[in-house]
Amino acid sequence: MGNVKERRRGATTISSKNQITIPAAELRAAGLEAGERLVARADGPGRVVLEREEDVVSEFAGALSGVYADRELDSLRDEWD
C-alpha cells in the first residue's frame, strides 16, 4: 500500500482546480447526500458556507390545491381562445 497522508480529522485541501473533497462524516452530520445541489457563499475571511439549494417549484407546487372548483381553470382558459 502507498503512503497515507496524515491529516487532521475533517480537514481537506483545495486542488489546483479549486476543488475540495468534503469528508463523508461531515456530510452525514449536515444531513446532505450525494447528488444534492448546494449554494456556496463567502462568510468572511477563510470561511465558506455551503447550503442546500432550495427548490422553489417543489416548495410551492400544490399550494393552490382546492382554491378553484373542478374544471374552473379549464373554463377560464377557454375564455382566452
Jmol script that loads the backbone (N, CA, C; Angstrom):
load data "model"
ATOM      1  N   MET A   1       0.856  -1.169   0.000  1.00  0.00           N
ATOM      2  CA  MET A   1       0.000   0.000   0.000  1.00  0.00           C
ATOM      3  C   MET A   1       0.899   1.228   0.000  1.00  0.00           C
ATOM      4  N   GLY A   2       0.470   2.307  -0.697  1.00  0.00           N
ATOM      5  CA  GLY A   2       1.255   3.533  -0.790  1.00  0.00           C
ATOM      6  C   GLY A   2       1.249   4.315   0.510  1.00  0.00           C
ATOM      7  N   ASN A   3       1.946   5.403   0.492  1.00  0.00           N
ATOM      8  CA  ASN A   3       1.983   6.263   1.669  1.00  0.00           C
ATOM      9  C   ASN A   3       0.633   6.926   1.890  1.00  0.00           C
ATOM     10  N   VAL A   4       0.217   6.921   3.137  1.00  0.00           N
ATOM     11  CA  VAL A   4      -1.040   7.556   3.508  1.00  0.00           C
ATOM     12  C   VAL A   4      -0.706   8.876   4.175  1.00  0.00           C
ATOM     13  N   LYS A   5      -1.276   9.954   3.646  1.00  0.00           N
ATOM     14  CA  LYS A   5      -1.030  11.262   4.234  1.00  0.00           C
ATOM     15  C   LYS A   5      -1.813  11.387   5.530  1.00  0.00           C
ATOM     16  N   GLU A   6      -1.158  11.931   6.519  1.00  0.00           N
ATOM     17  CA  GLU A   6      -1.845  12.155   7.780  1.00  0.00           C
ATOM     18  C   GLU A   6      -2.484  13.526   7.740  1.00  0.00           C
ATOM     19  N   ARG A   7      -3.761  13.574   8.041  1.00  0.00           N
ATOM     20  CA  ARG A   7      -4.499  14.831   8.041  1.00  0.00           C
ATOM     21  C   ARG A   7      -5.297  14.948   9.316  1.00  0.00           C
ATOM     22  N   ARG A   8      -5.549  16.166   9.667  1.00  0.00           N
ATOM     23  CA  ARG A   8      -6.419  16.409  10.810  1.00  0.00           C
ATOM     24  C   ARG A   8      -7.828  15.971  10.424  1.00  0.00           C
ATOM     25  N   ARG A   9      -8.514  15.316  11.314  1.00  0.00           N
ATOM     26  CA  ARG A   9      -9.856  14.809  11.028  1.00  0.00           C
ATOM     27  C   ARG A   9     -10.759  15.951  10.538  1.00  0.00           C
ATOM     28  N   GLY A  10     -11.386  15.746   9.393  1.00  0.00           N
ATOM     29  CA  GLY A  10     -12.287  16.737   8.828  1.00  0.00           C
ATOM     30  C   GLY A  10     -11.588  17.759   7.955  1.00  0.00           C
ATOM     31  N   ALA A  11     -10.262  17.721   7.872  1.00  0.00           N
ATOM     32  CA  ALA A  11      -9.508  18.687   7.064  1.00  0.00           C
ATOM     33  C   ALA A  11      -9.437  18.212   5.625  1.00  0.00           C
ATOM     34  N   THR A  12      -9.319  19.143   4.706  1.00  0.00           N
ATOM     35  CA  THR A  12      -9.192  18.832   3.293  1.00  0.00           C
ATOM     36  C   THR A  12      -8.281  19.861   2.651  1.00  0.00           C
ATOM     37  N   THR A  13      -7.950  19.669   1.383  1.00  0.00           N
ATOM     38  CA  THR A  13      -7.042  20.564   0.670  1.00  0.00           C
ATOM     39  C   THR A  13      -7.730  21.072  -0.589  1.00  0.00           C
ATOM     40  N   ILE A  14      -7.487  22.304  -0.957  1.00  0.00           N
ATOM     41  CA  ILE A  14      -8.008  22.862  -2.195  1.00  0.00           C
ATOM     42  C   ILE A  14      -7.078  22.434  -3.326  1.00  0.00           C
ATOM     43  N   SER A  15      -7.643  21.833  -4.375  1.00  0.00           N
ATOM     44  CA  SER A  15      -6.834  21.363  -5.508  1.00  0.00           C
ATOM     45  C   SER A  15      -6.478  22.530  -6.426  1.00  0.00           C
ATOM     46  N   SER A  16      -5.641  22.250  -7.402  1.00  0.00           N
ATOM     47  CA  SER A  16      -5.258  23.288  -8.368  1.00  0.00           C
ATOM     48  C   SER A  16      -6.446  23.733  -9.215  1.00  0.00           C
ATOM     49  N   LYS A  17      -7.513  22.935  -9.233  1.00  0.00           N
ATOM     50  CA  LYS A  17      -8.735  23.296  -9.959  1.00  0.00           C
ATOM     51  C   LYS A  17      -9.784  23.902  -9.016  1.00  0.00           C
ATOM     52  N   ASN A  18      -9.348  24.309  -7.831  1.00  0.00           N
ATOM     53  CA  ASN A  18     -10.238  24.906  -6.813  1.00  0.00           C
ATOM     54  C   ASN A  18     -11.342  23.948  -6.370  1.00  0.00           C
ATOM     55  N   GLN A  19     -11.039  22.664  -6.315  1.00  0.00           N
ATOM     56  CA  GLN A  19     -11.994  21.671  -5.858  1.00  0.00           C
ATOM     57  C   GLN A  19     -11.590  21.162  -4.488  1.00  0.00           C
ATOM     58  N   ILE A  20     -12.586  20.745  -3.707  1.00  0.00           N
ATOM     59  CA  ILE A  20     -12.316  20.137  -2.406  1.00  0.00           C
ATOM     60  C   ILE A  20     -13.158  18.871  -2.276  1.00  0.00           C
ATOM     61  N   THR A  21     -12.723  17.994  -1.402  1.00  0.00           N
ATOM     62  CA  THR A  21     -13.500  16.816  -1.047  1.00  0.00           C
ATOM     63  C   THR A  21     -13.978  17.026   0.376  1.00  0.00           C
ATOM     64  N   ILE A  22     -15.280  16.941   0.567  1.00  0.00           N
ATOM     65  CA  ILE A  22     -15.850  17.138   1.898  1.00  0.00           C
ATOM     66  C   ILE A  22     -15.927  15.778   2.572  1.00  0.00           C
ATOM     67  N   PRO A  23     -15.391  15.655   3.771  1.00  0.00           N
ATOM     68  CA  PRO A  23     -15.417  14.363   4.465  1.00  0.00           C
ATOM     69  C   PRO A  23     -16.848  13.829   4.629  1.00  0.00           C
ATOM     70  N   ALA A  24     -17.021  12.538   4.392  1.00  0.00           N
ATOM     71  CA  ALA A  24     -18.336  11.901   4.438  1.00  0.00           C
ATOM     72  C   ALA A  24     -19.019  12.085   5.794  1.00  0.00           C
ATOM     73  N   ALA A  25     -18.255  12.009   6.865  1.00  0.00           N
ATOM     74  CA  ALA A  25     -18.853  12.159   8.200  1.00  0.00           C
ATOM     75  C   ALA A  25     -19.472  13.547   8.364  1.00  0.00           C
ATOM     76  N   GLU A  26     -18.813  14.566   7.792  1.00  0.00           N
ATOM     77  CA  GLU A  26     -19.338  15.932   7.900  1.00  0.00           C
ATOM     78  C   GLU A  26     -20.604  16.084   7.067  1.00  0.00           C
ATOM     79  N   LEU A  27     -20.641  15.451   5.893  1.00  0.00           N
ATOM     80  CA  LEU A  27     -21.849  15.497   5.069  1.00  0.00           C
ATOM     81  C   LEU A  27     -23.018  14.829   5.773  1.00  0.00           C
ATOM     82  N   ARG A  28     -22.753  13.671   6.369  1.00  0.00           N
ATOM     83  CA  ARG A  28     -23.813  12.967   7.100  1.00  0.00           C
ATOM     84  C   ARG A  28     -24.320  13.813   8.265  1.00  0.00           C
ATOM     85  N   ALA A  29     -23.400  14.426   8.996  1.00  0.00           N
ATOM     86  CA  ALA A  29     -23.785  15.253  10.146  1.00  0.00           C
ATOM     87  C   ALA A  29     -24.639  16.445   9.711  1.00  0.00           C
ATOM     88  N   ALA A  30     -24.407  16.946   8.492  1.00  0.00           N
ATOM     89  CA  ALA A  30     -25.171  18.084   7.974  1.00  0.00           C
ATOM     90  C   ALA A  30     -26.470  17.632   7.298  1.00  0.00           C
ATOM     91  N   GLY A  31     -26.666  16.316   7.169  1.00  0.00           N
ATOM     92  CA  GLY A  31     -27.868  15.798   6.526  1.00  0.00           C
ATOM     93  C   GLY A  31     -27.838  15.944   5.015  1.00  0.00           C
ATOM     94  N   LEU A  32     -26.646  16.029   4.435  1.00  0.00           N
ATOM     95  CA  LEU A  32     -26.507  16.171   2.994  1.00  0.00           C
ATOM     96  C   LEU A  32     -26.177  14.824   2.372  1.00  0.00           C
ATOM     97  N   GLU A  33     -26.658  14.619   1.138  1.00  0.00           N
ATOM     98  CA  GLU A  33     -26.431  13.363   0.443  1.00  0.00           C
ATOM     99  C   GLU A  33     -25.855  13.622  -0.941  1.00  0.00           C
ATOM    100  N   ALA A  34     -25.234  12.610  -1.505  1.00  0.00           N
ATOM    101  CA  ALA A  34     -24.658  12.708  -2.843  1.00  0.00           C
ATOM    102  C   ALA A  34     -25.737  13.115  -3.838  1.00  0.00           C
ATOM    103  N   GLY A  35     -25.400  14.007  -4.736  1.00  0.00           N
ATOM    104  CA  GLY A  35     -26.324  14.445  -5.764  1.00  0.00           C
ATOM    105  C   GLY A  35     -27.114  15.697  -5.422  1.00  0.00           C
ATOM    106  N   GLU A  36     -27.092  16.109  -4.163  1.00  0.00           N
ATOM    107  CA  GLU A  36     -27.823  17.325  -3.791  1.00  0.00           C
ATOM    108  C   GLU A  36     -27.091  18.549  -4.317  1.00  0.00           C
ATOM    109  N   ARG A  37     -27.855  19.571  -4.696  1.00  0.00           N
ATOM    110  CA  ARG A  37     -27.261  20.810  -5.179  1.00  0.00           C
ATOM    111  C   ARG A  37     -27.044  21.741  -3.987  1.00  0.00           C
ATOM    112  N   LEU A  38     -25.871  22.376  -3.983  1.00  0.00           N
ATOM    113  CA  LEU A  38     -25.509  23.272  -2.886  1.00  0.00           C
ATOM    114  C   LEU A  38     -25.200  24.661  -3.427  1.00  0.00           C
ATOM    115  N   VAL A  39     -25.376  25.646  -2.573  1.00  0.00           N
ATOM    116  CA  VAL A  39     -25.006  27.025  -2.874  1.00  0.00           C
ATOM    117  C   VAL A  39     -23.853  27.375  -1.936  1.00  0.00           C
ATOM    118  N   ALA A  40     -22.787  27.957  -2.500  1.00  0.00           N
ATOM    119  CA  ALA A  40     -21.627  28.357  -1.700  1.00  0.00           C
ATOM    120  C   ALA A  40     -21.623  29.879  -1.573  1.00  0.00           C
ATOM    121  N   ARG A  41     -21.343  30.372  -0.354  1.00  0.00           N
ATOM    122  CA  ARG A  41     -21.217  31.814  -0.166  1.00  0.00           C
ATOM    123  C   ARG A  41     -20.102  32.095   0.824  1.00  0.00           C
ATOM    124  N   ALA A  42     -19.386  33.181   0.566  1.00  0.00           N
ATOM    125  CA  ALA A  42     -18.307  33.583   1.462  1.00  0.00           C
ATOM    126  C   ALA A  42     -18.928  34.177   2.719  1.00  0.00           C
ATOM    127  N   ASP A  43     -18.349  33.847   3.855  1.00  0.00           N
ATOM    128  CA  ASP A  43     -18.849  34.329   5.143  1.00  0.00           C
ATOM    129  C   ASP A  43     -17.677  34.874   5.952  1.00  0.00           C
ATOM    130  N   GLY A  44     -16.904  35.741   5.327  1.00  0.00           N
ATOM    131  CA  GLY A  44     -15.742  36.327   5.984  1.00  0.00           C
ATOM    132  C   GLY A  44     -14.465  35.656   5.522  1.00  0.00           C
ATOM    133  N   PRO A  45     -13.328  36.211   5.922  1.00  0.00           N
ATOM    134  CA  PRO A  45     -12.032  35.670   5.509  1.00  0.00           C
ATOM    135  C   PRO A  45     -11.844  34.221   5.968  1.00  0.00           C
ATOM    136  N   GLY A  46     -11.496  33.357   5.023  1.00  0.00           N
ATOM    137  CA  GLY A  46     -11.215  31.964   5.353  1.00  0.00           C
ATOM    138  C   GLY A  46     -12.437  31.132   5.673  1.00  0.00           C
ATOM    139  N   ARG A  47     -13.633  31.620   5.343  1.00  0.00           N
ATOM    140  CA  ARG A  47     -14.846  30.886   5.693  1.00  0.00           C
ATOM    141  C   ARG A  47     -15.805  30.860   4.505  1.00  0.00           C
ATOM    142  N   VAL A  48     -16.213  29.656   4.099  1.00  0.00           N
ATOM    143  CA  VAL A  48     -17.205  29.460   3.038  1.00  0.00           C
ATOM    144  C   VAL A  48     -18.312  28.601   3.613  1.00  0.00           C
ATOM    145  N   VAL A  49     -19.548  29.019   3.400  1.00  0.00           N
ATOM    146  CA  VAL A  49     -20.706  28.279   3.900  1.00  0.00           C
ATOM    147  C   VAL A  49     -21.393  27.602   2.714  1.00  0.00           C
ATOM    148  N   LEU A  50     -21.680  26.315   2.855  1.00  0.00           N
ATOM    149  CA  LEU A  50     -22.418  25.556   1.845  1.00  0.00           C
ATOM    150  C   LEU A  50     -23.818  25.310   2.374  1.00  0.00           C
ATOM    151  N   GLU A  51     -24.811  25.631   1.567  1.00  0.00           N
ATOM    152  CA  GLU A  51     -26.199  25.409   1.967  1.00  0.00           C
ATOM    153  C   GLU A  51     -26.927  24.676   0.850  1.00  0.00           C
ATOM    154  N   ARG A  52     -27.869  23.841   1.242  1.00  0.00           N
ATOM    155  CA  ARG A  52     -28.678  23.114   0.274  1.00  0.00           C
ATOM    156  C   ARG A  52     -29.460  24.129  -0.555  1.00  0.00           C
ATOM    157  N   GLU A  53     -29.451  23.949  -1.886  1.00  0.00           N
ATOM    158  CA  GLU A  53     -30.203  24.837  -2.764  1.00  0.00           C
ATOM    159  C   GLU A  53     -31.685  24.535  -2.612  1.00  0.00           C
ATOM    160  N   GLU A  54     -32.478  25.565  -2.424  1.00  0.00           N
ATOM    161  CA  GLU A  54     -33.915  25.366  -2.267  1.00  0.00           C
ATOM    162  C   GLU A  54     -34.571  25.215  -3.624  1.00  0.00           C
ATOM    163  N   ASP A  55     -35.465  24.270  -3.729  1.00  0.00           N
ATOM    164  CA  ASP A  55     -36.212  24.042  -4.957  1.00  0.00           C
ATOM    165  C   ASP A  55     -37.538  24.780  -4.826  1.00  0.00           C
ATOM    166  N   VAL A  56     -37.608  25.966  -5.408  1.00  0.00           N
ATOM    167  CA  VAL A  56     -38.777  26.825  -5.263  1.00  0.00           C
ATOM    168  C   VAL A  56     -40.022  26.172  -5.844  1.00  0.00           C
ATOM    169  N   VAL A  57     -39.883  25.469  -6.958  1.00  0.00           N
ATOM    170  CA  VAL A  57     -41.043  24.842  -7.590  1.00  0.00           C
ATOM    171  C   VAL A  57     -41.671  23.810  -6.656  1.00  0.00           C
ATOM    172  N   SER A  58     -40.851  22.930  -6.083  1.00  0.00           N
ATOM    173  CA  SER A  58     -41.421  21.902  -5.206  1.00  0.00           C
ATOM    174  C   SER A  58     -41.958  22.504  -3.911  1.00  0.00           C
ATOM    175  N   GLU A  59     -41.398  23.634  -3.506  1.00  0.00           N
ATOM    176  CA  GLU A  59     -41.887  24.289  -2.284  1.00  0.00           C
ATOM    177  C   GLU A  59     -43.314  24.795  -2.457  1.00  0.00           C
ATOM    178  N   PHE A  60     -43.623  25.320  -3.653  1.00  0.00           N
ATOM    179  CA  PHE A  60     -44.943  25.916  -3.860  1.00  0.00           C
ATOM    180  C   PHE A  60     -45.893  25.046  -4.682  1.00  0.00           C
ATOM    181  N   ALA A  61     -45.404  23.930  -5.223  1.00  0.00           N
ATOM    182  CA  ALA A  61     -46.260  23.052  -6.011  1.00  0.00           C
ATOM    183  C   ALA A  61     -47.419  22.557  -5.161  1.00  0.00           C
ATOM    184  N   GLY A  62     -48.613  22.715  -5.680  1.00  0.00           N
ATOM    185  CA  GLY A  62     -49.801  22.268  -4.960  1.00  0.00           C
ATOM    186  C   GLY A  62     -50.297  23.247  -3.920  1.00  0.00           C
ATOM    187  N   ALA A  63     -49.694  24.428  -3.826  1.00  0.00           N
ATOM    188  CA  ALA A  63     -50.079  25.400  -2.797  1.00  0.00           C
ATOM    189  C   ALA A  63     -51.504  25.919  -3.005  1.00  0.00           C
ATOM    190  N   LEU A  64     -51.993  25.893  -4.235  1.00  0.00           N
ATOM    191  CA  LEU A  64     -53.335  26.408  -4.511  1.00  0.00           C
ATOM    192  C   LEU A  64     -54.359  25.297  -4.696  1.00  0.00           C
ATOM    193  N   SER A  65     -54.016  24.091  -4.262  1.00  0.00           N
ATOM    194  CA  SER A  65     -54.966  22.980  -4.367  1.00  0.00           C
ATOM    195  C   SER A  65     -56.229  23.319  -3.580  1.00  0.00           C
ATOM    196  N   GLY A  66     -57.366  23.114  -4.212  1.00  0.00           N
ATOM    197  CA  GLY A  66     -58.629  23.366  -3.541  1.00  0.00           C
ATOM    198  C   GLY A  66     -59.119  24.803  -3.660  1.00  0.00           C
ATOM    199  N   VAL A  67     -58.343  25.687  -4.266  1.00  0.00           N
ATOM    200  CA  VAL A  67     -58.751  27.084  -4.406  1.00  0.00           C
ATOM    201  C   VAL A  67     -59.783  27.222  -5.523  1.00  0.00           C
ATOM    202  N   TYR A  68     -59.604  26.461  -6.598  1.00  0.00           N
ATOM    203  CA  TYR A  68     -60.518  26.521  -7.733  1.00  0.00           C
ATOM    204  C   TYR A  68     -61.412  25.295  -7.734  1.00  0.00           C
ATOM    205  N   ALA A  69     -62.658  25.502  -8.160  1.00  0.00           N
ATOM    206  CA  ALA A  69     -63.592  24.379  -8.284  1.00  0.00           C
ATOM    207  C   ALA A  69     -63.173  23.508  -9.462  1.00  0.00           C
ATOM    208  N   ASP A  70     -63.696  22.277  -9.508  1.00  0.00           N
ATOM    209  CA  ASP A  70     -63.389  21.372 -10.615  1.00  0.00           C
ATOM    210  C   ASP A  70     -63.732  22.031 -11.947  1.00  0.00           C
ATOM    211  N   ARG A  71     -62.821  21.928 -12.899  1.00  0.00           N
ATOM    212  CA  ARG A  71     -62.979  22.420 -14.263  1.00  0.00           C
ATOM    213  C   ARG A  71     -63.048  23.950 -14.360  1.00  0.00           C
ATOM    214  N   GLU A  72     -62.938  24.676 -13.248  1.00  0.00           N
ATOM    215  CA  GLU A  72     -62.995  26.141 -13.293  1.00  0.00           C
ATOM    216  C   GLU A  72     -61.830  26.718 -14.101  1.00  0.00           C
ATOM    217  N   LEU A  73     -60.646  26.178 -13.911  1.00  0.00           N
ATOM    218  CA  LEU A  73     -59.491  26.668 -14.671  1.00  0.00           C
ATOM    219  C   LEU A  73     -59.642  26.376 -16.154  1.00  0.00           C
ATOM    220  N   ASP A  74     -60.232  25.223 -16.498  1.00  0.00           N
ATOM    221  CA  ASP A  74     -60.460  24.897 -17.909  1.00  0.00           C
ATOM    222  C   ASP A  74     -61.391  25.918 -18.542  1.00  0.00           C
ATOM    223  N   SER A  75     -62.436  26.321 -17.824  1.00  0.00           N
ATOM    224  CA  SER A  75     -63.383  27.295 -18.386  1.00  0.00           C
ATOM    225  C   SER A  75     -62.719  28.665 -18.518  1.00  0.00           C
ATOM    226  N   LEU A  76     -61.869  29.019 -17.581  1.00  0.00           N
ATOM    227  CA  LEU A  76     -61.147  30.290 -17.690  1.00  0.00           C
ATOM    228  C   LEU A  76     -60.196  30.265 -18.875  1.00  0.00           C
ATOM    229  N   ARG A  77     -59.524  29.137 -19.095  1.00  0.00           N
ATOM    230  CA  ARG A  77     -58.612  29.011 -20.235  1.00  0.00           C
ATOM    231  C   ARG A  77     -59.370  29.066 -21.565  1.00  0.00           C
ATOM    232  N   ASP A  78     -60.590  28.513 -21.573  1.00  0.00           N
ATOM    233  CA  ASP A  78     -61.396  28.551 -22.786  1.00  0.00           C
ATOM    234  C   ASP A  78     -61.745  29.990 -23.180  1.00  0.00           C
ATOM    235  N   GLU A  79     -61.822  30.894 -22.217  1.00  0.00           N
ATOM    236  CA  GLU A  79     -62.119  32.303 -22.492  1.00  0.00           C
ATOM    237  C   GLU A  79     -60.993  32.959 -23.280  1.00  0.00           C
ATOM    238  N   TRP A  80     -59.775  32.420 -23.201  1.00  0.00           N
ATOM    239  CA  TRP A  80     -58.633  33.012 -23.896  1.00  0.00           C
ATOM    240  C   TRP A  80     -58.731  32.847 -25.407  1.00  0.00           C
ATOM    241  N   ASP A  81     -59.389  31.788 -25.847  1.00  0.00           N
ATOM    242  CA  ASP A  81     -59.455  31.490 -27.300  1.00  0.00           C
ATOM    243  C   ASP A  81     -60.326  32.435 -28.041  1.00  0.00           C
TER     244      ASP A  81
END
end "model"
wireframe off; spacefill off
backbone 0.3
color backbone group
